[in-house]
Amino acid sequence: MELTGLLPAAGKGVRAYPNTATVPKSMLEVDGVPNLQRNVELLRDQLGIRDIRIVVGYQGDVIRRHFGDGARFGVRIHYVVNDRLELELPYSVYLGTRDLTTPCCMILADECYVGSNHIGLPDAAAATDAEMLCGLIRAEYAKEIRKNYVVTLNGDRIVDLREKPVVVTDRLMGTGTYLLKPPLFRHLAAAFEPDVRQGPRDWTTWLASLARSGTTVRPFYLTGKYVNINSRDDLNLANALVRENGFERRRTCLVYIVDNETDAAVRPLTQYSAVADVDEVVAVSRRSWPALESVAALPKVRLLIAPDAAAPTGDLLRLGCDAASGNILIFSYGDDTFAPGDVSKFLVYLRDADLVIGTRTTRQLIEQGTNMRGIVRASHVLLAKLLQLVWWRFDYRFTDICCVYRAMWRSTWELIREQLTSPGVEVFPETVIEVLRARGRIVEIPINYYNRDVQTDRVRSQYQNLQTFLRVVWLMLSKRVRDLGVGKPPAAS
């Protein structure tokens, strides 16, 4: 069966604000890819669809700029403009189908599918006389079902639909995948013509009225994972599901900042390169010397020399991250205070987060002789708590935002890269601030922290001083003041 694709993407996405302040909800990124693009690719790859209609409205130019005519995605995209957003989803579907004479597969643009079986939908549609198929999926929790819809089945026929049920009696849940045939288009046209103001406002309720009146509606049972992205929590869940899918195939790169030209800075490179979970180690330094060059000959290690011999630490980080080849980036620092064995901790928590930061303030994991005691420890905790206070509505809990040892997704790095303005070590707390401002999910985990040099009574750092402390304070306050100029969310229609 030859199908046309239909992706209604006109809504304002008020419930997902402030994420939707400058982009439509369908263009929120899941693992660095706009969700609408994921659905275009789903239609193309699983259903063989090449003609796709996207109904645009709020921030429609963002969608047009990204997709163009669809050629670079291997499809032909036609845009249908909905300038009456108050008429809701049924009107978008009406606009998208009113001149269609062949069946179409419609997927709501704010829904994310992972590992689904949409490939079987055309055959299922060809084998039935139904005017419409609804995609149903087994939900794990009742909470998911209460945000979607349920159906009443009579054999292999749907005879009723109910939006957002209060009482859940079955785990079968309706999704936003539909296969629509021309007879249904005619029902929709009759509902909106000649006066569009008389048309239905709720899609599920309207479908329920058709099913109850005898229109043949049948189920298509979907497998895989599914998220209806209506909030920041939904977006975080979609990210987690996509990242978990094939996590073992992701490439992990450790960006190692060589800020001091000592043997202590070189020694950890051998240990990091031996970690099975690390695919590449990018060592970034201001200059090379024999000991560093010898370690750079290891199979996984790649040495980058900054073009400026006086490059600040922040520039070294940018150079390393931009050059890294991994989907996952782990940062470490060349003072031999961190444990390569903690890499596995970061990877466990990164499955559910955009950024995982280490904390050196957990007393049980701090070796005697480190610099994370007394006033230094108190200062780091104070900075972390100040960040909590300044962004208190975000409900995060931090104890050490300056720790270099951390992991993030490359898609997260690319999202915040242009907002990182600090040239020096302040770039590390700045990455936390920018992921927070982007409404990302941040997890803090305790890590081991060592003083490995028996010749010194403690780890020394050139950056642990009052000037650096004040620069970090100024950084977070200035960014927060800038955020106060963000406008209010658009009014719900």
Secondary structure, 3 states (H helix, E strand, C coil): CCCEEEEEECCCCHHHCCCCCCCCHHHCEECCEEHHHHHHHHHHHHHCCCEEEEEECCCHHHHHHHHCCCHHHCCEEEEEECCCHHHHHHHHHHHHHCCCCCCEEEECCCEEEECCCHHHHHHHHHCCCCCEEEEEEECCCHHHHHCCEEEEEECCEEEEEEECCCCCCCCEEEEEEEEECHHHHHHHHHHHCCCHHHCCCCHHHHHHHHHHCCCCEEEEECCCEEEECCCHHHHHHHHHHHHHCCHHHCCEEEEEEECCCCHHHHHHHHHHHCCCCCCEEEEEECCCCHHHHHHCCCCCEEEEECCCCCCCHHHHHHHHHHHCCCCEEEEEECCCCECHHHHHHHHHHHCCCCEEEEECCCHHHECCCCCCCHHHHHHHHHHHHHHHHHCHHHCCCCCCCCCCCEEEEHHHHHHHHHHCCCCCCCHHHHHHHHHHHCCCCEEEEECCECCCCCCCCCCCCCCCCHHHHHHHHHHHHHHHHHHCCCCCCCCCC
